[in-house]
Amino acid sequence: MITLYGIRNCDTMKKTRKWLDDQGIEYVFHDYRKDGLDPAQLKTWEQEIGWETLLNRRGMLWRKLPPETRERIDRKLALQLMEDNPGIIKRPLLDLGERRVVGFKEEEYTALHLHRTRPD
């Protein structure tokens, strides 16, 4: 089963969910704000993807951080920030079981050859 991680009211998440729905692809939506985030899962993602890719430096939460925090960001601090507030993780994170994909670009999702799991 595919799991889509993110936050419900994010515009990119809305586009991603619409695309998946339009393609008839079944998935489970995991809302960080409602469902939380397991720290062990975050560490696994970081080992696979890297903290630099996971950290959303374009979002409002990043911009609201004090400049000194942004300037001294490193792996340890980034993981702590993501654990404390998962909304700072780049969205969406698509968990395909055997791999994870961060961000949404229609052409990249199309290239994944996800299987339709719902009838039209």
TIRO-2110 file (N, C-alpha, C; in Angstrom, 1 decimal):
// TIRO-2110
0.8, -1.2, 0.0, N, 1, A
0.0, 0.0, 0.0, CA, 1, A
0.9, 1.2, 0.0, C, 1, A
0.5, 2.2, -0.8, N, 2, A
1.2, 3.5, -0.9, CA, 2, A
0.7, 4.4, 0.2, C, 2, A
1.7, 5.1, 0.9, N, 3, A
1.3, 6.0, 1.9, CA, 3, A
1.8, 7.4, 1.5, C, 3, A
1.0, 8.4, 1.6, N, 4, A
1.3, 9.7, 1.2, CA, 4, A
1.4, 10.6, 2.5, C, 4, A
2.6, 11.1, 2.8, N, 5, A
2.8, 11.9, 4.0, CA, 5, A
2.8, 13.3, 3.7, C, 5, A
2.2, 14.1, 4.6, N, 6, A
2.2, 15.6, 4.4, CA, 6, A
1.2, 16.2, 5.4, C, 6, A
0.8, 17.4, 5.0, N, 7, A
-0.3, 18.1, 5.8, CA, 7, A
-1.4, 18.4, 4.8, C, 7, A
-2.6, 18.3, 5.4, N, 8, A
-3.8, 18.4, 4.6, CA, 8, A
-4.0, 19.7, 3.8, C, 8, A
-3.7, 20.8, 4.4, N, 9, A
-4.0, 22.1, 3.7, CA, 9, A
-2.9, 22.7, 2.8, C, 9, A
-1.9, 21.9, 2.5, N, 10, A
-0.8, 22.3, 1.7, CA, 10, A
-1.2, 22.3, 0.2, C, 10, A
-1.0, 23.3, -0.6, N, 11, A
-1.4, 23.3, -2.0, CA, 11, A
-0.7, 22.2, -2.8, C, 11, A
0.5, 21.9, -2.5, N, 12, A
1.2, 20.8, -3.2, CA, 12, A
0.6, 19.5, -2.9, C, 12, A
0.2, 19.3, -1.6, N, 13, A
-0.4, 18.1, -1.2, CA, 13, A
-1.8, 18.0, -1.9, C, 13, A
-2.5, 19.0, -2.1, N, 14, A
-3.8, 19.0, -2.8, CA, 14, A
-3.6, 18.6, -4.2, C, 14, A
-2.6, 19.1, -4.9, N, 15, A
-2.3, 18.7, -6.3, CA, 15, A
-1.9, 17.3, -6.4, C, 15, A
-1.1, 16.8, -5.4, N, 16, A
-0.7, 15.4, -5.4, CA, 16, A
-1.8, 14.5, -5.2, C, 16, A
-2.7, 14.8, -4.2, N, 17, A
-3.8, 13.9, -3.9, CA, 17, A
-4.8, 13.9, -5.1, C, 17, A
-5.0, 15.0, -5.8, N, 18, A
-5.9, 15.1, -6.9, CA, 18, A
-5.3, 14.2, -8.0, C, 18, A
-4.0, 14.3, -8.3, N, 19, A
-3.3, 13.5, -9.3, CA, 19, A
-3.5, 12.0, -9.1, C, 19, A
-3.2, 11.6, -7.8, N, 20, A
-3.3, 10.2, -7.5, CA, 20, A
-4.8, 9.8, -7.6, C, 20, A
-5.7, 10.6, -7.2, N, 21, A
-7.2, 10.2, -7.3, CA, 21, A
-7.6, 10.1, -8.8, C, 21, A
-7.1, 11.1, -9.6, N, 22, A
-7.4, 11.1, -11.0, CA, 22, A
-6.9, 9.9, -11.7, C, 22, A
-5.8, 9.4, -11.2, N, 23, A
-5.1, 8.2, -11.9, CA, 23, A
-5.7, 6.9, -11.3, C, 23, A
-6.6, 7.0, -10.3, N, 24, A
-7.2, 5.8, -9.7, CA, 24, A
-6.2, 5.0, -8.9, C, 24, A
-5.3, 5.7, -8.3, N, 25, A
-4.2, 5.1, -7.5, CA, 25, A
-4.6, 5.2, -6.0, C, 25, A
-4.8, 4.0, -5.4, N, 26, A
-5.2, 3.9, -4.0, CA, 26, A
-4.0, 4.2, -3.1, C, 26, A
-4.2, 5.0, -2.1, N, 27, A
-3.2, 5.3, -1.1, CA, 27, A
-3.8, 5.7, 0.2, C, 27, A
-2.9, 5.6, 1.2, N, 28, A
-3.3, 6.1, 2.6, CA, 28, A
-2.7, 7.4, 2.8, C, 28, A
-3.5, 8.4, 3.3, N, 29, A
-2.9, 9.7, 3.6, CA, 29, A
-2.6, 9.8, 5.1, C, 29, A
-1.3, 10.2, 5.4, N, 30, A
-0.9, 10.4, 6.7, CA, 30, A
-0.6, 11.8, 6.9, C, 30, A
-1.4, 12.5, 7.7, N, 31, A
-1.3, 13.9, 8.0, CA, 31, A
-0.4, 14.1, 9.3, C, 31, A
0.8, 14.7, 9.0, N, 32, A
1.8, 14.9, 10.1, CA, 32, A
1.1, 15.6, 11.3, C, 32, A
0.3, 16.6, 11.1, N, 33, A
-0.3, 17.4, 12.2, CA, 33, A
-1.3, 16.5, 13.0, C, 33, A
-2.0, 15.7, 12.3, N, 34, A
-3.1, 14.9, 13.0, CA, 34, A
-2.5, 13.6, 13.5, C, 34, A
-1.7, 12.9, 12.7, N, 35, A
-1.2, 11.6, 13.0, CA, 35, A
0.2, 11.5, 13.6, C, 35, A
0.9, 12.6, 13.6, N, 36, A
2.2, 12.6, 14.2, CA, 36, A
3.2, 12.0, 13.3, C, 36, A
4.4, 11.8, 13.8, N, 37, A
5.5, 11.2, 13.0, CA, 37, A
6.4, 10.4, 14.0, C, 37, A
6.7, 9.2, 13.6, N, 38, A
7.5, 8.3, 14.4, CA, 38, A
9.0, 8.7, 14.2, C, 38, A
9.7, 9.1, 15.3, N, 39, A
11.1, 9.5, 15.1, CA, 39, A
12.0, 8.4, 14.4, C, 39, A
11.7, 7.1, 14.7, N, 40, A
12.5, 6.1, 14.0, CA, 40, A
12.2, 6.1, 12.5, C, 40, A
11.0, 6.4, 12.1, N, 41, A
10.7, 6.5, 10.7, CA, 41, A
11.5, 7.7, 10.0, C, 41, A
11.5, 8.8, 10.7, N, 42, A
12.2, 9.9, 10.2, CA, 42, A
13.7, 9.6, 10.0, C, 42, A
14.3, 8.9, 11.0, N, 43, A
15.7, 8.5, 10.9, CA, 43, A
15.9, 7.6, 9.7, C, 43, A
15.0, 6.7, 9.4, N, 44, A
15.1, 5.8, 8.3, CA, 44, A
15.0, 6.6, 7.0, C, 44, A
14.1, 7.5, 6.9, N, 45, A
14.0, 8.4, 5.7, CA, 45, A
15.3, 9.1, 5.5, C, 45, A
15.8, 9.7, 6.6, N, 46, A
17.0, 10.5, 6.5, CA, 46, A
18.2, 9.6, 6.0, C, 46, A
18.3, 8.4, 6.4, N, 47, A
19.3, 7.5, 5.9, CA, 47, A
19.2, 7.2, 4.4, C, 47, A
18.0, 7.1, 4.0, N, 48, A
17.7, 6.8, 2.6, CA, 48, A
17.8, 8.1, 1.7, C, 48, A
17.2, 9.1, 2.1, N, 49, A
17.0, 10.3, 1.3, CA, 49, A
18.0, 11.4, 1.6, C, 49, A
18.4, 11.6, 2.8, N, 50, A
19.3, 12.6, 3.3, CA, 50, A
18.5, 13.8, 3.9, C, 50, A
19.0, 14.4, 4.9, N, 51, A
18.3, 15.4, 5.6, CA, 51, A
18.1, 16.7, 4.8, C, 51, A
19.1, 17.0, 3.9, N, 52, A
19.0, 18.2, 3.1, CA, 52, A
17.8, 18.1, 2.1, C, 52, A
17.5, 16.9, 1.6, N, 53, A
16.3, 16.7, 0.8, CA, 53, A
15.1, 16.8, 1.6, C, 53, A
15.0, 16.2, 2.8, N, 54, A
13.8, 16.2, 3.6, CA, 54, A
13.4, 17.6, 4.1, C, 54, A
14.4, 18.4, 4.4, N, 55, A
14.2, 19.7, 5.0, CA, 55, A
13.6, 20.7, 4.0, C, 55, A
12.4, 21.2, 4.3, N, 56, A
11.8, 22.2, 3.4, CA, 56, A
12.2, 23.6, 3.7, C, 56, A
13.2, 24.1, 2.9, N, 57, A
13.7, 25.4, 3.1, CA, 57, A
13.0, 26.5, 2.4, C, 57, A
11.9, 26.1, 1.7, N, 58, A
11.1, 27.1, 1.0, CA, 58, A
9.8, 27.5, 1.8, C, 58, A
9.4, 26.7, 2.8, N, 59, A
8.2, 26.9, 3.5, CA, 59, A
8.2, 28.0, 4.5, C, 59, A
7.0, 28.3, 5.0, N, 60, A
6.8, 29.3, 6.0, CA, 60, A
7.5, 28.9, 7.3, C, 60, A
7.5, 27.6, 7.7, N, 61, A
8.1, 27.3, 9.0, CA, 61, A
9.6, 27.5, 8.9, C, 61, A
10.2, 27.3, 7.8, N, 62, A
11.7, 27.6, 7.7, CA, 62, A
11.9, 29.1, 7.8, C, 62, A
11.1, 29.9, 7.1, N, 63, A
11.3, 31.3, 7.1, CA, 63, A
11.0, 31.9, 8.5, C, 63, A
10.2, 31.2, 9.3, N, 64, A
9.9, 31.7, 10.6, CA, 64, A
11.0, 31.4, 11.7, C, 64, A
11.9, 30.5, 11.3, N, 65, A
13.0, 30.2, 12.2, CA, 65, A
14.0, 31.4, 12.4, C, 65, A
14.5, 31.5, 13.5, N, 66, A
15.5, 32.6, 13.7, CA, 66, A
16.7, 32.4, 12.8, C, 66, A
17.2, 33.6, 12.2, N, 67, A
18.3, 33.5, 11.3, CA, 67, A
19.5, 32.7, 11.8, C, 67, A
19.8, 32.8, 13.1, N, 68, A
20.9, 32.0, 13.6, CA, 68, A
20.7, 30.5, 13.6, C, 68, A
19.4, 30.1, 13.7, N, 69, A
19.1, 28.6, 13.5, CA, 69, A
19.3, 28.2, 12.1, C, 69, A
18.8, 29.0, 11.2, N, 70, A
18.9, 28.7, 9.7, CA, 70, A
20.4, 28.6, 9.3, C, 70, A
21.2, 29.5, 9.9, N, 71, A
22.6, 29.6, 9.5, CA, 71, A
23.5, 28.4, 10.1, C, 71, A
23.1, 27.9, 11.2, N, 72, A
23.8, 26.8, 11.8, CA, 72, A
23.2, 25.4, 11.6, C, 72, A
22.3, 25.3, 10.6, N, 73, A
21.6, 24.1, 10.4, CA, 73, A
22.6, 23.0, 10.0, C, 73, A
22.5, 21.9, 10.6, N, 74, A
23.2, 20.7, 10.3, CA, 74, A
22.3, 19.5, 10.5, C, 74, A
22.9, 18.3, 10.2, N, 75, A
22.0, 17.1, 10.3, CA, 75, A
21.3, 16.9, 11.6, C, 75, A
22.0, 17.1, 12.7, N, 76, A
21.4, 16.9, 14.0, CA, 76, A
20.3, 17.9, 14.3, C, 76, A
20.5, 19.1, 14.0, N, 77, A
19.5, 20.2, 14.2, CA, 77, A
18.3, 20.0, 13.3, C, 77, A
18.6, 19.7, 12.0, N, 78, A
17.5, 19.5, 11.1, CA, 78, A
16.6, 18.3, 11.5, C, 78, A
17.2, 17.2, 12.0, N, 79, A
16.4, 16.1, 12.4, CA, 79, A
15.6, 16.5, 13.6, C, 79, A
16.1, 17.2, 14.5, N, 80, A
15.4, 17.7, 15.7, CA, 80, A
14.2, 18.6, 15.3, C, 80, A
14.5, 19.5, 14.4, N, 81, A
13.4, 20.4, 13.9, CA, 81, A
12.3, 19.6, 13.2, C, 81, A
12.7, 18.6, 12.4, N, 82, A
11.6, 17.8, 11.7, CA, 82, A
10.9, 16.9, 12.7, C, 82, A
11.5, 16.4, 13.7, N, 83, A
10.9, 15.6, 14.7, CA, 83, A
9.9, 16.5, 15.6, C, 83, A
10.4, 17.7, 15.9, N, 84, A
9.5, 18.6, 16.7, CA, 84, A
8.3, 19.1, 16.0, C, 84, A
8.6, 19.4, 14.7, N, 85, A
7.5, 20.0, 13.9, CA, 85, A
7.6, 19.4, 12.4, C, 85, A
6.9, 18.2, 12.2, N, 86, A
7.0, 17.6, 10.9, CA, 86, A
6.5, 18.4, 9.7, C, 86, A
5.8, 19.5, 10.0, N, 87, A
5.4, 20.4, 8.9, CA, 87, A
6.6, 21.0, 8.2, C, 87, A
7.8, 20.9, 8.7, N, 88, A
9.0, 21.5, 8.0, CA, 88, A
9.6, 20.4, 7.1, C, 88, A
9.0, 19.2, 7.0, N, 89, A
9.5, 18.2, 6.1, CA, 89, A
8.9, 18.6, 4.7, C, 89, A
9.8, 18.4, 3.7, N, 90, A
9.3, 18.7, 2.3, CA, 90, A
8.2, 17.8, 2.0, C, 90, A
7.2, 18.4, 1.3, N, 91, A
6.0, 17.6, 0.9, CA, 91, A
5.8, 17.6, -0.5, C, 91, A
5.1, 16.5, -1.0, N, 92, A
4.7, 15.3, -0.2, CA, 92, A
5.9, 14.4, -0.1, C, 92, A
5.7, 13.4, 0.8, N, 93, A
6.6, 12.3, 0.8, CA, 93, A
5.8, 11.0, 0.5, C, 93, A
6.1, 10.4, -0.6, N, 94, A
5.3, 9.3, -1.1, CA, 94, A
6.1, 8.0, -0.8, C, 94, A
5.5, 7.2, 0.1, N, 95, A
6.2, 5.9, 0.5, CA, 95, A
5.6, 4.8, -0.3, C, 95, A
6.4, 4.2, -1.2, N, 96, A
6.0, 3.2, -2.1, CA, 96, A
6.3, 1.8, -1.5, C, 96, A
6.8, 1.8, -0.3, N, 97, A
7.2, 0.5, 0.3, CA, 97, A
8.7, 0.2, 0.1, C, 97, A
9.1, 0.0, -1.2, N, 98, A
10.5, -0.3, -1.5, CA, 98, A
11.3, 1.0, -1.6, C, 98, A
10.7, 2.2, -1.8, N, 99, A
11.4, 3.4, -1.9, CA, 99, A
10.5, 4.6, -1.5, C, 99, A
11.1, 5.8, -1.3, N, 100, A
10.4, 7.0, -1.0, CA, 100, A
10.7, 8.0, -2.1, C, 100, A
9.7, 8.9, -2.4, N, 101, A
9.8, 10.0, -3.3, CA, 101, A
9.4, 11.2, -2.6, C, 101, A
10.2, 12.3, -2.7, N, 102, A
9.9, 13.5, -2.1, CA, 102, A
9.6, 14.6, -3.1, C, 102, A
8.5, 15.3, -2.9, N, 103, A
8.1, 16.4, -3.8, CA, 103, A
7.1, 15.8, -4.8, C, 103, A
6.5, 16.7, -5.5, N, 104, A
5.5, 16.3, -6.6, CA, 104, A
5.8, 17.0, -7.9, C, 104, A
6.1, 16.2, -8.9, N, 105, A
6.2, 16.7, -10.3, CA, 105, A
5.5, 15.6, -11.1, C, 105, A
4.5, 16.0, -11.8, N, 106, A
3.6, 15.1, -12.5, CA, 106, A
4.4, 14.1, -13.4, C, 106, A
5.4, 14.6, -14.1, N, 107, A
6.1, 13.8, -15.0, CA, 107, A
6.9, 12.7, -14.2, C, 107, A
7.4, 13.1, -13.0, N, 108, A
8.1, 12.1, -12.2, CA, 108, A
7.2, 11.0, -11.7, C, 108, A
6.0, 11.4, -11.2, N, 109, A
5.0, 10.5, -10.7, CA, 109, A
4.6, 9.5, -11.9, C, 109, A
4.4, 10.1, -13.1, N, 110, A
4.0, 9.3, -14.2, CA, 110, A
5.1, 8.3, -14.5, C, 110, A
6.3, 8.7, -14.4, N, 111, A
7.4, 7.8, -14.7, CA, 111, A
7.6, 6.6, -13.6, C, 111, A
6.9, 6.8, -12.5, N, 112, A
7.0, 5.7, -11.5, CA, 112, A
6.1, 4.5, -11.9, C, 112, A
5.2, 4.7, -12.9, N, 113, A
4.4, 3.6, -13.3, CA, 113, A
3.6, 3.0, -12.2, C, 113, A
3.0, 3.9, -11.4, N, 114, A
2.1, 3.4, -10.3, CA, 114, A
0.9, 2.7, -10.9, C, 114, A
0.5, 1.6, -10.3, N, 115, A
-0.6, 0.8, -10.8, CA, 115, A
-1.9, 1.4, -10.3, C, 115, A
-2.9, 1.4, -11.3, N, 116, A
-4.2, 1.8, -10.9, CA, 116, A
-4.8, 0.7, -10.0, C, 116, A
-5.3, 1.1, -8.9, N, 117, A
-5.9, 0.1, -7.9, CA, 117, A
-7.4, 0.3, -7.7, C, 117, A
-7.9, 1.4, -8.3, N, 118, A
-9.3, 1.6, -8.2, CA, 118, A
-10.0, 1.6, -9.5, C, 118, A
-11.2, 1.1, -9.7, N, 119, A
-11.8, 1.2, -11.0, CA, 119, A
-12.3, 2.6, -11.2, C, 119, A
-12.4, 2.9, -12.5, N, 120, A
-12.9, 4.3, -12.9, CA, 120, A
-14.3, 4.5, -12.5, C, 120, A
END
